[in-house]
């Protein structure tokens, strides 16, 4: 796949059926997306759709491994699914501004009721260049003759995805970050089997080490200049591997009252400093779809209020805008005037059915009126993400 071609497309539309919180939703996506909603409404599960497709597309992973990592089909299937119990995901990849999709990929999975009880494909389909006739439509005749073939997707098989390998390459490059500072500060305490894709940043320093010296130096200098503006006494940022073992480390110089800067390694950084360094590094690294889970954690509200324009600025790459999808609870993050209501997706749980709906803020007439009246998107949207019973929390402990 030509790399530049892959970088231009974004996921422009997503349809879900019986995926965790979402019984039946279809939503358009922009190149920058803010996902908001109450606790347990499905923000993490929404982001996991894209991680799941990445894991399916990986040759060393595949459909069975991706499902197993998530506890099996019963853990993926929406609790409100009754009549139709198959889980289905459909995505459209499109060049921003194009009239038609470049690719559409759809997968449906179900649990085998007999024999091995393995998850199997209900369907796998691929469409190209807006054409309504799929170039792949499974199950096909070969699948019907050998039903075991339906335990694997063509997406994960290099020998089978030649005609749509651009989709596989796109999904394989999806990146997710929810950096947990303790994994970096105390790596020995968390030794063991690592999760696919390193979602919590355990190998963050390894990723820094793997960058070429020139690229690493450029990125760290940019991060240093940013940190100098927001971290008191910050004096410098360097990559310093251990001389004896070669283990990668970051070193920061902090100025203090004695007049002689002190050198500190990452295990002495504050959680906020580590998370900010990790966030900036991920924004500067690559141009594939980036998923961010609550990037505001451990950061001062003043920094958080500048994340939206910062993300907008760092989305720009040589091949076009990078797509970034993030979840947040932060009013400060959503308060920036640059955020378009079309970029904000509100997750609205239905307590009766147990499923969640996804509504773009731009589709809500009340929010539209509030914005016209002078409110920013945070003031208009965030009150809608609070459950009615929130005020009862304190009363329960009186």
Order of alpha helices (4+ residues) and beta strands (2+ residues): alpha-beta-beta-beta-alpha-alpha-alpha-beta-beta-beta-beta-alpha-alpha-beta-alpha-alpha-alpha-beta-beta-beta-alpha-beta-alpha-alpha-beta-beta-beta-alpha-beta-beta-alpha-alpha-alpha
